[in-house]
Amino acid sequence: MDKLVKENISWQRKRFFDGAILINKLLPVLSFGSSWIAAIERIQERTSILLDRNIDVEIWVYRDYWSVRNYVAQGIVECKKGILA
């Protein structure tokens, strides 16, 4: 396996939530990566201009419905902790 792929997969495993893949990290090694990277950069640029601030666009692919649900539920629990603290 290519060194870059190994590093990106290793990085992904260290993430707090393993039900999703951050596509931005793997795009450089995918056959369609260069066109997606260019599209993401255009989206970032246009959004940054519209909102008058720098915006980073990250694309996540979730394993399944339950992964998305668990991710959202975890975020709600953390927000509640912050509010009640």
N, C-alpha and C positions, 0 to 999 in steps of 0.2 A: 504494500500500500504506500502511496506517495506520502512524503513527510508532512506536507501541508494538510492533507486529509487527516492523517493521524493526529496532528496538533489540534485541528478544529473539532474532531470527534472527542478528543480528550477534554478540550475546553468545554464542550457541550455537557459532558458528564459531570462537570463540577458545578453546573448551574443549579439553582435552588429548586427548580421545577423540571422534572425529567419527562413530562408528558408532551413536550414541544421541542421543536428544532428551530433554532434561529437560522433562517436561510441565508442571511447576509454573510455568515461565516463560511458557508459551504459553496456559495456561488462561484468563487474563482475556479473551482475544480469541476464544475458541471459544464456540459457542452453548451448549454444556453445561457451560461452565467454572464458573459459579456453583454448580451442584450438586456438582461434583467438589471444588471448593475447600472447600465446607461439609463434605463427607465426609472430606477429608484433615484438616481441623481437628478433627473428632470423633475420628479415629484418633489424631492427635497427643495430644489431651487424655487419652483413655483410656489410651494407652500410657504417657504421662508419669505418670499416677496409679499405674498398676500397677508401674512401675519406680522410682517416687519420684525422678524426674529429668526435665529437659526433653528432649524428643525431637522432632527435625525429621523429617517424612516427606517424602521426595522420590520422585516417580514417574518412572522412566526407561522409555522405549520404545526397544528395540534394533531396528536395521534388519533383522537376520537372525541365524541361529544363529552364524555365524562372527564377527559383531560381539561377541556375548556371550562367545564362546570367547576371542577375542583380548583382550578387556577383562580377563577372569579370568586369562589367561596373563600379561598384563602386570603385574597385581597380584602374582602369585606371584613373578615375576622380581624385582620391586622389594623384596618381603619378604625374599627370599633374599639380596639385596645388603645389606640392612640387618642381617641376622643375621650375615653373614660379615664385615662391616666392622669 
